Amino acid sequence: MASDNNSNTDDEKQALDPFHVALDTLRHGRYRESLGGVNPTGASALMKNERGEEVLVGKCLRQVWYSKKRVPRTNPANDNSQFIFMMGNMAEEGLQDAWRKAGVLLEENAKIRKNIAKNPDTDDEIILSGEVDAIVRWSEMRTGDDGVPRMHIDPTKAIGIEVKSKWGYGAKAVMQGNKSSTYEHGFPQIEHLMQTALYLHTRKTFEEFHDVEIPYFVICYISRDNGLHKSFRVELSDGYDGRIIVKDMNGNELKPKVEKSLDWGVQAQQIELTIDMMRERYYQHLENMKVDTPPPRDFDLRYSDDKAERLFNMGELSKTKYNEHQKKPLAEIGDWNCSYCDWKGVCYPQGIFTIDV
């Protein structure tokens, strides 16, 4: 009989890959109590873009309906995506830790639950619930009489922060822009901009709790692959409401490239995106939730021929994608919102052949 010391036990043979253990934990995530209501990450709006056209941006209300009705996900994130999400969370936690060590962190993962109706006393409620990544004390570098720059903290002011991580080409386009970009030095992703603006709209709660003034919020972008980073300042035209304004950290409002007017044949203008536009879509969502049938799709898994041509002529569909759309009638050349949707399988059970019912 072989000695037990010379043989592997069944437990040793079946030891789990440590990655599998981590992935199981990442899929479940930490326990979080739902605050109910609508969420900033589910924001959408019919806004006016730089050409003056009305366009839909943000979350598909059909996707939000599936989520709120707890319809099982048919296309959950794969294992690689779980680690990408993990690295994004690590970037946020790392920045929070750095601000804590610097002595400027007032609050992290600050929960908010507030009625954002235009007139709370008369209008139907829109209960917004979310979580602000960080509230930090206002700080700036000042040079003393001895010529040495030192960090000065103003105890009466603070800023709210939303941390976003990206990678690759998308990160560079947002943070630095490129030849085809509408903005010379980058511009925040619209979904991130709406989320941050909603927190800015509700900031009175944080101002009163911490006894500070919060003049604006900042979106802090960081690239997971090369450390590229960029901050954008977000304000509202009417203080706590109105049009969303994007500025650089010196307080200069970002404007479209002048040459875009020549490319488009129309005068390039500032985008028109307001809190009211988001309110309208939230009201539509609340109406959708009263029935057991999902609302119409807001986006396309595959563009129609006319739409693909129009987007290509406007520079919003690349030549490569447009050629693929023309040559491959079954290719899913459409909105990324559909391609990466967790409910793609239930929304488009027959793919591009799915008929709306």
N, C-alpha and C positions, 0 to 999 in steps of 0.2 A: 504493500500500500504506500502510495506517495506521501511524503511528509507534508503537513499543512503549511509548513514554513516555506515550501518550494512552489506552492500553487497560489494563483490569484483567487481571491474570493469573488462570489457573484456580485457583491456590492462594488468591488473595484472595477470589474468588467463593465458595469452599467453606470458608472459615474457620469453625471450630466455634464455636458459642455458648459463651462461657466457663462458663455454667451447666451445659452438658452435660458439659464436662470435669470440673467439680466433682462432679456427680452420679455420674459413672462411678467416681470415686475414693471417694465416700461409700458407694456400694453395696458396693464390695470391702472397704472398711475397712482398718485396719492389720493386719499379720500378727500373729496371736496363737497361741502354742503351747498346745494343749489340755492341761490337767492331768488329764483323765479324771475318772471318778467322777460323782457327782451335783452339782448346782449350787444355790446359795442362791436364784437366780432361779426355779428350778423347784420350790420348796417349796410344799407344800399341807398341809392338816390338817382333820380333823373336830373343830372347836372348839365351845365353847358360847358363844352370843352373849349380849347383854345381857338377853334374855328367858329365858335358861336353856335355849334350844333348841340341839340339835346341828345345825350347818350346815357345809357344805363350803366352804373358802376356799382361794385360791391357784391354782396351775396345774393344768390338766386333765392327768391322767396319759396320756390318749390323745395329747394334743399333745406331751408330753415324749417319748413313744414314737416319734412321727413324727420328731421332731428328732434323737433319739439314733440312730435307724435310718437317718438321712440320706435320708428320703423327700423328694423335690423339693417345694419350696414352690409351692403353686398360687395363693396370694394374697399375694405379697410386698408390702412397704411401697411406696407410690407416691412420686413425686418430691417432693411437698410434705412427706410424712412424713420423707423423708431430711433435709430442711432443718430440720425440727422436732427430729429427733434430733441434728443438728449443733449447734443452739443449746443443747440440753441439755448436750452435751459441753463446749461453750464455757463454760457456767455453772460446771461442775465444775472445769475447768481454771483459770478466773478466780479461784475461791475458793482453789484450791491455791496459785496464784501469790501471792495476798494473804497467806495464812498463811506462805508461804516468806519473803516480804519482812518479815513481822512477827517472824520468827525463831522461830516455834513449830512449824513443820512438821518432824516426825520422818521420815515416810515417806508416799509417795503411791502409789496403785495397787498396794498391798501384796498380793502373792499369798499364798494360803493353801491347803494341801492336808493334810487331817487326817481321821483316823478318828473319827466322832462316835457310834459305837455306845455304848449305855448302859454296858456293861461291855466295854471293848476286848479284854480278855484271854479272854473267853468267848463273847461275842455275835458274830454275823456282822458283817463289816465294812460300814460305810457311809462310803466315802471322799468327803468333801466338798471340792470345789475351787472357789475363787472369788477375788475381788479387792476388797479394802477401799479405798475412795476416799482416805482419809487417816487418819493417826495424828498427832495434834498434842499438843504439850506443854500441860499444865494451866496456865492463865493466868487471872488475876483482877485487877480494879482495886482498888488500895488507896490510901487517902489518907495521905500522909506527914505528918510533924510540921509541915511548912510549909503544909498544907492543900491541896496539889496532888495530884490523883489520878494514879497511875502504874500501868502494867501490871506485875504481879508474876508471874514464871514459877517454878513449882515443878518442879525437875528430877527429882523422885521419882514424879511422876504424869503421866498423859496421858489422852486420850479418843480413842476411835475415831469416825470420822465417815462417814456415808453421805449423799451429796448426791443430791437428787431435784429435778427441775424439772417444773413443771406450768404450765398456763395456763387462763385463762378461769374459768368457773363452777366447774370441778372444783378448781382451785387454791384459790379462796376457800373452798369447802366444807371442804377438808382443813385449811386454815390458820386459818380464822376461824369456821367453822360457819355455820349459817343457822337460820331458824325451825324447819325440819323436822329439823335435825340431832339426833343422839342426845347429842352433847356440846356444851356451851355455847361453847367456844372452839376447836373443831376437834379432829381426831384423825387419826393417821397412816393412810395406806392400808394395809390388812391385808397385802398382798403385800410392801410395803416393810418393814413391821414384822417379818415372819417372816425376811426376808433379813438385816436388821440383827441380830435376835436370834441367828441362827446364827453371825454373825461374833463377837458378844459371847460366845457359848458357846465359841468357839475362841481367845479372846484371849490365853490363857496363852502361846502361841507368841510373840506380839508383846511381851508383858510381859517375858518372859525375854530376848528379843533386845535390847530397848531398856533393860532394867533399870529398869522403871517399873511402877507399879500403874495399871491401867485400870479404874476403878470402874464405868463405864457407857459406852455408845455414844450418839451423838446423830444423829438424822435432821435434816438441814438442807434445808428446802424453799425453793425460790425460784421465783417466777412469771416466766415468760419475757415476758409482755406488759406488766406494770406494775411489776415489781421487788418485789412483795409477798414477804415472807420470814418464816419461822417455824421454830423449832427445837423438837424433842421429845426428851426424854431417855428412853432405853430401858435397863431393868435386868432381871435375872433373880432370882426369889425365893430360889434356893438358890446364889447366887453365880455358878456356871458352868452351872447347869442350872435346871430348874423352870419356873414360870409366868412369862410375859412381862408386865412391868409398864411402863406408860407414864406418864411424869411431865412436868410442865412444867419449865422450866429452873431454877425455884426449889425443885424437889424435891417438889412436891405431886402425888400420884397423880391422874390424870384419872378422873372419875366421870360416869356418865350423868346427864342432867338429871332432877331429882326428878319433874317433871310427866310424864315418860315412863311412870312406873308407872301413872298414871291413864289415859293413852292406851291402854296395852296391857292393862290389867286384871291385870297381874302385877307383882311387885316387880322393878324394874330392878336389875341386878347387874353386877359387874365381869365382863369377858369371861374365859373360861377357855381360854387358848391356851398350850400348853407345848411344850418341845423334844421330849418323848416323843411328842406327837401328830404332829409332823412326822416323827419317826423311823419311825413306823408306816407313813406314806404312802411314805417312801423305800424301805422294805422291800418294799412292794407294787409300787413301780416296778421294783425290781431283779428281782422275780419276773416282771413283765411282759416284761422285756427278754430273757428266756430263750426266748420263743416268737416266731414270725414273723407272728402275728396281732395287730392292735392291740387294746388293752383297750376296754371299753365307754366311751362318752362320759360325762364328769362333768357336763356342762352342756347346756343346750337352746338350739337356734337359734330355736325358737318354743315358748313355754310352752303347756302344755295349758290348757284353759278353767278347770279346777279350780285349777291352780297360779297362773294369772294372777289369778284372783279372790282367792285366799289372800294373794298378795303385795300386791295392792292394799289389802286390808283391814288388812294389817300396816303399810302406809305405805311399802313398799319398791318399789312400782310406781306411777309417777305417774298422775294421772287422765287426762292426755293419752295416755300410752302404753296405759293400760287401755282407753280408748275406742277407740283405733286397733286394739287387739287384737280387740275385739268386732265392730267394723265391717268389718275387713279380714281375712278368714280366711287370706289368703296372706301377710300381713305378717310379717316376721321380727322379731317382738316377743319377745325372749328374753334370754339372758345375753350380756353384752358380750364374754365370753370367746370365744364362738362367732363373733360378728359380726366381731371383729378378728383372728381366728386366721389365721396364715399357711398353714394346711393346711385351711381351710374347704372348698375345692373337692374335696379328696380325701376328707374326712370326711363332707361332705354333697354328693355329686355331683349329686343331684337336688333340692338345696335342702331345703325343709321336707317334701318328699315322699319323701326318702330313707328306706328301710326298713333297720333294723338287721339285719345278717346275722351 
